Amino acid sequence: MGWRPMSDDAALKSTAESVPGGPRPSPSASGDGPAGGDSGRQETELERYDRNLNELLGELRVALPGVQVLFAFLLVAPFNQRFGKVSMFERDLYFVTLLLTLLASILLIAPTVIHRLEFRRGSKAYIVHTSNRLALAGLTTFAIAMTSAITLITHYLFGPATAIVTAVGAVSAFALTWFVMPLRHRLRDG
């Protein structure tokens, strides 16, 4: 039997068995909270990656149903009798929204696939870092897709002026709550 990389679980167990209680980094070594620490949390690097991955997967469980509902709506919309009455702009916006929702689905489901393919290889750091980037890209794409969908619907129902106001409001709300507030907090706290 040839050499096989140790899984994260085996590495964690091996570390815990070799040192009573396992090595515990100082709070500043965990890399999560202020100045790299996480409010005194005592965990190994593997435990931190496990926690980060579990938190990320929990966040994706919240986001994915929204993507799925929007995607389902977009998939059935063309079969509605009134869909034939949309303008060329609305048809093009529909297609862009459909593609953005597809891309958001791909990006937000990718962390699960990456985990499934890599978890036995002891690649927890890669899984967490890559999944985090994909989740951020997927959520950003989903925000654009939702803005496009609300623009499409308001344009169809109320006309261009209302659609523009609604789109600007949606972009502002997403930008403020999803990006400005967290980045402001990050900059303020270092």
ChimeraX commands (.cxc) that place a marker at each C-alpha (Angstrom):
marker #1 position 0.00,0.00,0.00 radius 0.5
marker #1 position 1.53,3.32,-1.11 radius 0.5
marker #1 position 1.70,6.63,0.67 radius 0.5
marker #1 position -1.61,8.45,1.14 radius 0.5
marker #1 position -2.04,11.95,2.49 radius 0.5
marker #1 position -3.47,12.02,5.99 radius 0.5
marker #1 position -7.00,13.36,6.17 radius 0.5
marker #1 position -7.67,16.41,8.28 radius 0.5
marker #1 position -9.56,14.28,10.79 radius 0.5
marker #1 position -6.65,11.82,11.09 radius 0.5
marker #1 position -4.18,14.69,11.43 radius 0.5
marker #1 position -6.31,16.29,14.10 radius 0.5
marker #1 position -6.60,12.98,16.00 radius 0.5
marker #1 position -2.87,12.32,15.65 radius 0.5
marker #1 position -2.04,15.80,16.96 radius 0.5
marker #1 position -4.46,15.47,19.84 radius 0.5
marker #1 position -2.99,12.06,20.81 radius 0.5
marker #1 position 0.63,13.23,20.68 radius 0.5
marker #1 position 0.13,16.19,23.01 radius 0.5
marker #1 position -2.33,16.02,25.89 radius 0.5
marker #1 position -5.21,18.23,24.90 radius 0.5
marker #1 position -3.53,18.89,21.55 radius 0.5
marker #1 position -1.54,22.01,20.82 radius 0.5
marker #1 position -3.60,25.11,21.40 radius 0.5
marker #1 position -2.51,28.29,19.67 radius 0.5
marker #1 position -2.74,31.63,21.35 radius 0.5
marker #1 position -5.97,33.51,20.57 radius 0.5
marker #1 position -4.12,35.77,18.12 radius 0.5
marker #1 position -3.03,32.74,16.08 radius 0.5
marker #1 position -6.53,31.73,15.05 radius 0.5
marker #1 position -6.75,34.59,12.56 radius 0.5
marker #1 position -10.45,35.36,12.89 radius 0.5
marker #1 position -11.05,38.21,15.29 radius 0.5
marker #1 position -9.42,41.54,16.08 radius 0.5
marker #1 position -5.68,41.55,15.47 radius 0.5
marker #1 position -5.94,38.01,14.14 radius 0.5
marker #1 position -7.58,36.59,17.28 radius 0.5
marker #1 position -11.14,35.49,17.85 radius 0.5
marker #1 position -12.13,36.72,21.30 radius 0.5
marker #1 position -9.93,34.21,23.09 radius 0.5
marker #1 position -11.12,31.14,21.18 radius 0.5
marker #1 position -8.66,28.30,21.72 radius 0.5
marker #1 position -8.54,26.06,18.65 radius 0.5
marker #1 position -5.98,24.41,16.42 radius 0.5
marker #1 position -5.63,25.45,12.81 radius 0.5
marker #1 position -7.57,22.38,11.66 radius 0.5
marker #1 position -10.34,23.08,14.15 radius 0.5
marker #1 position -10.54,26.66,12.84 radius 0.5
marker #1 position -10.77,25.42,9.24 radius 0.5
marker #1 position -13.48,22.94,10.25 radius 0.5
marker #1 position -15.43,25.71,12.00 radius 0.5
marker #1 position -14.97,28.12,9.09 radius 0.5
marker #1 position -16.13,25.49,6.59 radius 0.5
marker #1 position -19.18,24.60,8.69 radius 0.5
marker #1 position -20.09,28.29,9.01 radius 0.5
marker #1 position -19.65,28.81,5.27 radius 0.5
marker #1 position -21.82,25.80,4.42 radius 0.5
marker #1 position -24.48,27.06,6.82 radius 0.5
marker #1 position -24.43,30.46,5.09 radius 0.5
marker #1 position -24.79,28.78,1.71 radius 0.5
marker #1 position -27.83,26.87,3.00 radius 0.5
marker #1 position -29.44,30.27,3.57 radius 0.5
marker #1 position -28.52,31.71,0.15 radius 0.5
marker #1 position -29.22,28.74,-2.11 radius 0.5
marker #1 position -33.02,28.58,-1.69 radius 0.5
marker #1 position -33.25,32.19,-2.88 radius 0.5
marker #1 position -31.22,31.38,-5.97 radius 0.5
marker #1 position -33.32,28.28,-6.62 radius 0.5
marker #1 position -36.61,30.17,-6.35 radius 0.5
marker #1 position -35.42,32.92,-8.69 radius 0.5
marker #1 position -34.07,30.36,-11.14 radius 0.5
marker #1 position -37.34,28.40,-11.10 radius 0.5
marker #1 position -39.33,31.58,-11.73 radius 0.5
marker #1 position -37.08,32.50,-14.63 radius 0.5
marker #1 position -37.28,29.03,-16.13 radius 0.5
marker #1 position -41.10,29.01,-16.24 radius 0.5
marker #1 position -41.63,32.67,-17.20 radius 0.5
marker #1 position -41.26,32.15,-20.97 radius 0.5
marker #1 position -44.08,29.62,-20.92 radius 0.5
marker #1 position -46.53,32.24,-19.65 radius 0.5
marker #1 position -48.84,33.50,-22.39 radius 0.5
marker #1 position -48.05,37.14,-21.61 radius 0.5
marker #1 position -44.29,36.61,-22.01 radius 0.5
marker #1 position -44.68,37.04,-25.79 radius 0.5
marker #1 position -45.73,40.66,-25.19 radius 0.5
marker #1 position -42.44,41.79,-23.60 radius 0.5
marker #1 position -40.28,44.36,-25.35 radius 0.5
marker #1 position -36.89,43.51,-26.87 radius 0.5
marker #1 position -35.20,45.25,-23.92 radius 0.5
marker #1 position -37.19,43.12,-21.47 radius 0.5
marker #1 position -36.41,39.96,-23.41 radius 0.5
marker #1 position -32.68,40.78,-23.36 radius 0.5
marker #1 position -32.82,41.66,-19.66 radius 0.5
marker #1 position -34.61,38.40,-19.00 radius 0.5
marker #1 position -31.84,36.46,-20.76 radius 0.5
marker #1 position -29.09,38.29,-18.83 radius 0.5
marker #1 position -30.95,37.66,-15.56 radius 0.5
marker #1 position -31.35,33.98,-16.40 radius 0.5
marker #1 position -27.62,33.63,-17.14 radius 0.5
marker #1 position -26.66,35.54,-13.99 radius 0.5
marker #1 position -28.88,33.27,-11.90 radius 0.5
marker #1 position -27.32,30.22,-13.52 radius 0.5
marker #1 position -23.84,31.57,-12.76 radius 0.5
marker #1 position -24.82,32.34,-9.15 radius 0.5
marker #1 position -26.09,28.77,-8.79 radius 0.5
marker #1 position -22.85,27.37,-10.16 radius 0.5
marker #1 position -20.70,29.53,-7.89 radius 0.5
marker #1 position -22.74,28.87,-4.75 radius 0.5
marker #1 position -22.92,25.10,-5.27 radius 0.5
marker #1 position -19.22,24.81,-6.18 radius 0.5
marker #1 position -17.97,24.81,-2.54 radius 0.5
marker #1 position -19.94,21.62,-1.89 radius 0.5
marker #1 position -18.42,19.94,-4.94 radius 0.5
marker #1 position -14.91,21.10,-4.03 radius 0.5
marker #1 position -15.34,19.78,-0.50 radius 0.5
marker #1 position -16.63,16.45,-1.79 radius 0.5
marker #1 position -13.65,16.06,-4.17 radius 0.5
marker #1 position -10.92,17.33,-1.83 radius 0.5
marker #1 position -11.87,16.50,1.77 radius 0.5
marker #1 position -9.99,13.18,1.93 radius 0.5
marker #1 position -6.81,14.73,0.59 radius 0.5
marker #1 position -6.13,16.82,3.69 radius 0.5
marker #1 position -6.71,20.05,1.75 radius 0.5
marker #1 position -8.87,21.85,4.32 radius 0.5
marker #1 position -7.09,25.21,3.88 radius 0.5
marker #1 position -7.58,25.06,0.10 radius 0.5
marker #1 position -11.22,24.06,0.51 radius 0.5
marker #1 position -11.99,26.90,2.93 radius 0.5
marker #1 position -10.13,29.63,1.02 radius 0.5
marker #1 position -11.45,28.63,-2.41 radius 0.5
marker #1 position -14.99,28.11,-1.13 radius 0.5
marker #1 position -14.95,31.53,0.52 radius 0.5
marker #1 position -13.98,33.22,-2.76 radius 0.5
marker #1 position -16.60,31.26,-4.71 radius 0.5
marker #1 position -19.30,32.10,-2.14 radius 0.5
marker #1 position -18.47,35.82,-2.32 radius 0.5
marker #1 position -18.51,35.73,-6.12 radius 0.5
marker #1 position -21.77,33.76,-6.08 radius 0.5
marker #1 position -23.47,36.14,-3.65 radius 0.5
marker #1 position -22.33,39.16,-5.68 radius 0.5
marker #1 position -23.65,37.54,-8.86 radius 0.5
marker #1 position -26.90,36.70,-7.08 radius 0.5
marker #1 position -27.30,40.34,-5.98 radius 0.5
marker #1 position -26.87,41.45,-9.60 radius 0.5
marker #1 position -29.34,38.77,-10.74 radius 0.5
marker #1 position -31.95,39.85,-8.17 radius 0.5
marker #1 position -31.48,43.48,-9.19 radius 0.5
marker #1 position -31.93,42.48,-12.83 radius 0.5
marker #1 position -35.05,40.46,-11.99 radius 0.5
marker #1 position -36.67,43.32,-10.06 radius 0.5
marker #1 position -35.74,45.70,-12.87 radius 0.5
marker #1 position -37.33,43.36,-15.43 radius 0.5
marker #1 position -40.56,43.04,-13.47 radius 0.5
marker #1 position -40.89,46.75,-12.65 radius 0.5
marker #1 position -40.07,47.71,-16.24 radius 0.5
marker #1 position -42.77,45.35,-17.52 radius 0.5
marker #1 position -45.40,46.47,-15.00 radius 0.5
marker #1 position -44.65,50.16,-14.46 radius 0.5
marker #1 position -42.28,51.38,-17.20 radius 0.5
marker #1 position -38.70,52.59,-17.43 radius 0.5
marker #1 position -38.78,55.38,-14.82 radius 0.5
marker #1 position -39.97,53.09,-12.03 radius 0.5
marker #1 position -37.55,50.39,-13.16 radius 0.5
marker #1 position -34.59,52.78,-12.92 radius 0.5
marker #1 position -35.58,53.98,-9.45 radius 0.5
marker #1 position -36.14,50.41,-8.27 radius 0.5
marker #1 position -32.81,49.22,-9.71 radius 0.5
marker #1 position -30.91,52.07,-8.08 radius 0.5
marker #1 position -32.65,51.31,-4.78 radius 0.5
marker #1 position -31.81,47.59,-5.03 radius 0.5
marker #1 position -28.16,48.24,-5.94 radius 0.5
marker #1 position -27.88,50.72,-3.06 radius 0.5
marker #1 position -29.44,48.31,-0.57 radius 0.5
marker #1 position -27.19,45.42,-1.64 radius 0.5
marker #1 position -24.08,47.58,-1.69 radius 0.5
marker #1 position -24.79,49.10,1.72 radius 0.5
marker #1 position -25.84,45.97,3.62 radius 0.5
marker #1 position -23.72,43.31,1.90 radius 0.5
marker #1 position -20.50,45.23,1.31 radius 0.5
marker #1 position -20.19,48.74,2.79 radius 0.5
marker #1 position -21.26,47.82,6.34 radius 0.5
marker #1 position -19.00,44.74,6.67 radius 0.5
marker #1 position -16.03,46.44,4.99 radius 0.5
marker #1 position -16.48,49.53,7.14 radius 0.5
marker #1 position -16.49,47.33,10.24 radius 0.5
marker #1 position -13.38,45.52,9.02 radius 0.5
marker #1 position -11.52,48.78,8.37 radius 0.5
marker #1 position -12.57,50.27,11.70 radius 0.5
marker #1 position -11.54,47.24,13.74 radius 0.5
marker #1 position -8.35,46.57,11.81 radius 0.5
marker link #1:1,2 radius 0.2
marker link #1:2,3 radius 0.2
marker link #1:3,4 radius 0.2
marker link #1:4,5 radius 0.2
marker link #1:5,6 radius 0.2
marker link #1:6,7 radius 0.2
marker link #1:7,8 radius 0.2
marker link #1:8,9 radius 0.2
marker link #1:9,10 radius 0.2
marker link #1:10,11 radius 0.2
marker link #1:11,12 radius 0.2
marker link #1:12,13 radius 0.2
marker link #1:13,14 radius 0.2
marker link #1:14,15 radius 0.2
marker link #1:15,16 radius 0.2
marker link #1:16,17 radius 0.2
marker link #1:17,18 radius 0.2
marker link #1:18,19 radius 0.2
marker link #1:19,20 radius 0.2
marker link #1:20,21 radius 0.2
marker link #1:21,22 radius 0.2
marker link #1:22,23 radius 0.2
marker link #1:23,24 radius 0.2
marker link #1:24,25 radius 0.2
marker link #1:25,26 radius 0.2
marker link #1:26,27 radius 0.2
marker link #1:27,28 radius 0.2
marker link #1:28,29 radius 0.2
marker link #1:29,30 radius 0.2
marker link #1:30,31 radius 0.2
marker link #1:31,32 radius 0.2
marker link #1:32,33 radius 0.2
marker link #1:33,34 radius 0.2
marker link #1:34,35 radius 0.2
marker link #1:35,36 radius 0.2
marker link #1:36,37 radius 0.2
marker link #1:37,38 radius 0.2
marker link #1:38,39 radius 0.2
marker link #1:39,40 radius 0.2
marker link #1:40,41 radius 0.2
marker link #1:41,42 radius 0.2
marker link #1:42,43 radius 0.2
marker link #1:43,44 radius 0.2
marker link #1:44,45 radius 0.2
marker link #1:45,46 radius 0.2
marker link #1:46,47 radius 0.2
marker link #1:47,48 radius 0.2
marker link #1:48,49 radius 0.2
marker link #1:49,50 radius 0.2
marker link #1:50,51 radius 0.2
marker link #1:51,52 radius 0.2
marker link #1:52,53 radius 0.2
marker link #1:53,54 radius 0.2
marker link #1:54,55 radius 0.2
marker link #1:55,56 radius 0.2
marker link #1:56,57 radius 0.2
marker link #1:57,58 radius 0.2
marker link #1:58,59 radius 0.2
marker link #1:59,60 radius 0.2
marker link #1:60,61 radius 0.2
marker link #1:61,62 radius 0.2
marker link #1:62,63 radius 0.2
marker link #1:63,64 radius 0.2
marker link #1:64,65 radius 0.2
marker link #1:65,66 radius 0.2
marker link #1:66,67 radius 0.2
marker link #1:67,68 radius 0.2
marker link #1:68,69 radius 0.2
marker link #1:69,70 radius 0.2
marker link #1:70,71 radius 0.2
marker link #1:71,72 radius 0.2
marker link #1:72,73 radius 0.2
marker link #1:73,74 radius 0.2
marker link #1:74,75 radius 0.2
marker link #1:75,76 radius 0.2
marker link #1:76,77 radius 0.2
marker link #1:77,78 radius 0.2
marker link #1:78,79 radius 0.2
marker link #1:79,80 radius 0.2
marker link #1:80,81 radius 0.2
marker link #1:81,82 radius 0.2
marker link #1:82,83 radius 0.2
marker link #1:83,84 radius 0.2
marker link #1:84,85 radius 0.2
marker link #1:85,86 radius 0.2
marker link #1:86,87 radius 0.2
marker link #1:87,88 radius 0.2
marker link #1:88,89 radius 0.2
marker link #1:89,90 radius 0.2
marker link #1:90,91 radius 0.2
marker link #1:91,92 radius 0.2
marker link #1:92,93 radius 0.2
marker link #1:93,94 radius 0.2
marker link #1:94,95 radius 0.2
marker link #1:95,96 radius 0.2
marker link #1:96,97 radius 0.2
marker link #1:97,98 radius 0.2
marker link #1:98,99 radius 0.2
marker link #1:99,100 radius 0.2
marker link #1:100,101 radius 0.2
marker link #1:101,102 radius 0.2
marker link #1:102,103 radius 0.2
marker link #1:103,104 radius 0.2
marker link #1:104,105 radius 0.2
marker link #1:105,106 radius 0.2
marker link #1:106,107 radius 0.2
marker link #1:107,108 radius 0.2
marker link #1:108,109 radius 0.2
marker link #1:109,110 radius 0.2
marker link #1:110,111 radius 0.2
marker link #1:111,112 radius 0.2
marker link #1:112,113 radius 0.2
marker link #1:113,114 radius 0.2
marker link #1:114,115 radius 0.2
marker link #1:115,116 radius 0.2
marker link #1:116,117 radius 0.2
marker link #1:117,118 radius 0.2
marker link #1:118,119 radius 0.2
marker link #1:119,120 radius 0.2
marker link #1:120,121 radius 0.2
marker link #1:121,122 radius 0.2
marker link #1:122,123 radius 0.2
marker link #1:123,124 radius 0.2
marker link #1:124,125 radius 0.2
marker link #1:125,126 radius 0.2
marker link #1:126,127 radius 0.2
marker link #1:127,128 radius 0.2
marker link #1:128,129 radius 0.2
marker link #1:129,130 radius 0.2
marker link #1:130,131 radius 0.2
marker link #1:131,132 radius 0.2
marker link #1:132,133 radius 0.2
marker link #1:133,134 radius 0.2
marker link #1:134,135 radius 0.2
marker link #1:135,136 radius 0.2
marker link #1:136,137 radius 0.2
marker link #1:137,138 radius 0.2
marker link #1:138,139 radius 0.2
marker link #1:139,140 radius 0.2
marker link #1:140,141 radius 0.2
marker link #1:141,142 radius 0.2
marker link #1:142,143 radius 0.2
marker link #1:143,144 radius 0.2
marker link #1:144,145 radius 0.2
marker link #1:145,146 radius 0.2
marker link #1:146,147 radius 0.2
marker link #1:147,148 radius 0.2
marker link #1:148,149 radius 0.2
marker link #1:149,150 radius 0.2
marker link #1:150,151 radius 0.2
marker link #1:151,152 radius 0.2
marker link #1:152,153 radius 0.2
marker link #1:153,154 radius 0.2
marker link #1:154,155 radius 0.2
marker link #1:155,156 radius 0.2
marker link #1:156,157 radius 0.2
marker link #1:157,158 radius 0.2
marker link #1:158,159 radius 0.2
marker link #1:159,160 radius 0.2
marker link #1:160,161 radius 0.2
marker link #1:161,162 radius 0.2
marker link #1:162,163 radius 0.2
marker link #1:163,164 radius 0.2
marker link #1:164,165 radius 0.2
marker link #1:165,166 radius 0.2
marker link #1:166,167 radius 0.2
marker link #1:167,168 radius 0.2
marker link #1:168,169 radius 0.2
marker link #1:169,170 radius 0.2
marker link #1:170,171 radius 0.2
marker link #1:171,172 radius 0.2
marker link #1:172,173 radius 0.2
marker link #1:173,174 radius 0.2
marker link #1:174,175 radius 0.2
marker link #1:175,176 radius 0.2
marker link #1:176,177 radius 0.2
marker link #1:177,178 radius 0.2
marker link #1:178,179 radius 0.2
marker link #1:179,180 radius 0.2
marker link #1:180,181 radius 0.2
marker link #1:181,182 radius 0.2
marker link #1:182,183 radius 0.2
marker link #1:183,184 radius 0.2
marker link #1:184,185 radius 0.2
marker link #1:185,186 radius 0.2
marker link #1:186,187 radius 0.2
marker link #1:187,188 radius 0.2
marker link #1:188,189 radius 0.2
marker link #1:189,190 radius 0.2
view
